[in-house]
């Protein structure tokens, strides 16, 4: 597996991977309004931005099988303190079980430090293997400080 920064050529394959993520999620997959154009635009903006962090994982054939999408921004209640955030961390179901997610996160943390972030803040809102994801985040040294709550309206 190869971990590297995404390029503009990787945006469309990442949108296709986002479809897999969306459909697998019991939280998001029940909606019928996935907007690939919006996802495409967000990815283009992040790939093109100095504050974006978009990392892909390729298999031996060069196909993208996972990725991290996020960036670094000033905390909403601070003027200078920067934090890393995530939009998505996803590994295609056929490629799970190894160290790919760990390696993606470690690279995201490295890039976030480089961009001036003093903390990483990530979420798990898909509802897929939540306990596994919690263990993953703890494995890479993260502390559980809150939770994600939802209410269908």
N, C-alpha and C positions, 0 to 999 in steps of 0.2 A: 504494500500500500504506500502511496505517495501523498503527502500532505503539502499543499502549496496554496498561495494566494490565488483567488479566482481572477479571471480576466473577463473582458466583455464577451469573449467567445463562450464562456462558461455560463452566462446568464440564462440562456434558454434551457440547457440541461438542468440547471438548478430549479427553474420554474417547473419542469417536468417532475423533478424530485419532490417539489413542494406539493404537487397534486397527490403523490403517493402519501405524503405526510398528512395532508388534509383528509384524505379518504380513510386513512387508518385511525384517525382520532375520533373517539366517541364524543368528544366535546365539540369538535369543529365539523367533522364529516357529516353530521346530520343536517347541515345547512346546504342549500342548493345554489349558493351564489359565489362559488370560488371565482375570483377575478384574476386570471393569469396575467392580464395587462397591468394590473396594479402591482402584483408581485414582481413582474418584470421591471417596472419603473423603480420600485424600491431597491431592487438588486442593482440596477444600473447606477442609481444615485450613490449607493454604498460602495460599490466597486470603484467609482470615480471620485469618491470623497477621501480627503486626508483623514477623516475621523472614522471612516467605515472599516469594518473588519469582516471580510468575506473570504473564508478558507474552504477549500474543497479537499476531499479525499478521493483519490483515483485507485482503481484496481490495476492489476498488471496489464490489462488491455488499454488502459487510459480512460475508461469510463468512470464518470463521477458516481460514487456510491454513497456519499455522505458529505456533510458540510456544516459549517458554523456561519451564521449570518448575524451580525450585530455591529456594534461600534462603540465609540467613546464620546461622551457628552458631559457637559457641566451638570452636576446635580441640580435638580429643579429648585432647590431652596438655597443654593450657594452661588457665588459669583465666579469662583475659580476652581473649586474641587471637582475633579473629573472622575467619572465612574464608567466602567465597561458595562454594557447592556447586551442582551441577546434578543433577536427576533426569532431565531430558530437554531436548534442543534438537532440534526437528524441523520440517522444512518439507515440506509435501505434495509428492510427486514432480512433480506438474503445475506447481508454482510455484517450482521450483529454478532456479538459474542467475543470479540477480540478487544484490542486496545485502541481501536479507531477513535471512539468518542473521547477517551482520555487524551490521546495525542492531539485531537482537534482543540480541546479545551486548553491544554498546555500551550499550544501555539497562540490561541486567542489571548490568553493571559500575558504571554510574552509581548505580543503586539500592543496590547492595552497599556502595559507598563511603558513601552516605547512611546506611546502617544500621550503619556502623562497621567494615566488613570491611577488612582490610589486604591481602588476597590473594584471587584467584579460583582455584578448583581445579575443573576440568571433566574429563570423561571421554568416551570414545567406545567404548561397549560393544556397540553394535548389530552391528558388522561391515559396515555399509553404507558404501561409498565411504570407507574409512578414510584413504587417502592424501589425498583431497580435504578431509576434516575436519581432518586434521593441518595442511594448508596454510591452511585457514580460521583455525584457532587461532593459527598463526604470523602470519597477516596482521593479526590484531587485537592483536598484540604479546605473545602468550603464549609461554612457553618450555616445551619438552618436557623433563620431568624424570623420567619413569618409563614404565610400561607397564601394560597390562591383560593378565593371563594367566589362562587357564582350564584346567580339567581336568574332563572328564566323569567322574562317579563312579557 
